[in-house]
Amino acid sequence: MTAPLDVQPTPLALLLLGRESDPKSERGVECPGDLPAPSDPDLVERARAAKAKLGERVFVLGHHYQRDEVIDFADVTGDSFKLARDAAARPEAEYIVFCGVHFMAESADILTSERQKVVLPDLAAGCSMADMATAEQVAECWDVLTEAGVADVTVPVSYMNSSADIKAFTGRHGGTICTSSNARRALEWAFGQRADGAGPQDGKVLFLPDQHLGRNTAVREMGMSLEDCVVYNPHKPGGGLTAQQLRDARMILWRGHCSVHGRFSLESVRDVRERIPGVNVLVHPECKHEVVAAADHVGSTEHIIKALEAAPAGSKWAVGTELNLVRRLADRFADEDKEVVFLDRTVCFCSTMNRIDLPHLVWALESLVDGKVVNRIEVDAETEKFAKLALERMLALP
């Protein structure tokens, strides 16, 4: 698979010189919702010109957490799996420019045809959560489960926010992928795979790599207790767990989390309720369990958008998810007399997602116009085979 570059190409450095200066950018963003300065307007025209020259040969995907200047050039927007499927549904597009992060571009490469080339405008756009589980660490974990005598009754379920290597591991060991929308269905399926006819309670799940989504789904949606869940820490011998703890657990949660959603706290919820009487607290299931338990509504990114669309005029909402999206939703629903605020008082952008900016996008598009495919994301055939198997199991879920 493609590795991040240590140094950005020279054309990008020249593009970056065109960025307008802003005093705020030198001292940091000071308040929630105050976005970074936009790129030089000249770059907007260059992006339009390059995209027009490429025509239907290029298909630009924009994740919900991208900044507006990038979203403006996206042919479709959505969450990671929706975008990967959108790319697969456009076989006539020779180039898929994925404005997201590395694991998302990998999923697009897995699902698209061999003739399509997936481009990530900045190879440094990774995902801290996905990086918390490496193939070597997960293989070692499976050895620990084997030694504890529980591997044969354990099914791996990997969140979409994982590398192609982890998806392939999941496929090899009879598991499935899940999104934040279908995590419950994936878990119900997985528990049933090792029940041996005695009941789904006999099965176990190794949930990768986000402990919070796994815990929240098991406890909030499936009626398990917190005691049914243990956390496997890859940085401790044996994951920091005894063999008996592994035998007693139903959910073996990987010690991973989202750097954005993990920052929201119970104090954030209490504070916003004091500041805004009657506010509805709406959070993503990647948030900590105590935050989810204290919220009024919980759901995926798409659920959050739909909930606000259906909300009555005059309602007030504090949303716990990435700031670019919250700010965009606040602007969108202001005319409908819906108040949308960020759950926390402090700024919480997805720093890696924001590496994809207009200078990087212009460089990628203009390179394609010149016949050069830069920052191509390619998943090797063996990894793709088993990762696709895990994804196909997800698509077959009832």
Secondary structure, 3 states (H helix, E strand, C coil): CCCCCCCCCHHHHHHHCCCCCCHHHHHCCCCCCCCCCCCCHHHHHHHHHHHHHHHHHEEEEEECCCCHHHHCCCCEEECHHHHHHHHHCCCCCCEEEEECCHHHHHHHHHHCCCCCEEECCCCCCCCHHHHCCCHHHHHHHHHHHHHCCCHHHEEEEEECCCCHHHHHHHHHCCCEEECCCCHHHHHHHHHHHCCCCCCHHHCEEEEECCHHHHHHHHHHHCCCCHHHEEEECCCCHHHHCCHHHHHHCCEEEECCCCCCHHHCCHHHHHHHHHHCCCCEEEECCCCCHHHHHHCCEECCHHHHHHHHHHCCCCCEEEEECCHHHHHHHHHHHHHHCCEEEECCCCCCCCCCHHHCCHHHHHHHHHHHHCCCCCCECCCCHHHHHHHHHHHHHHHCCC
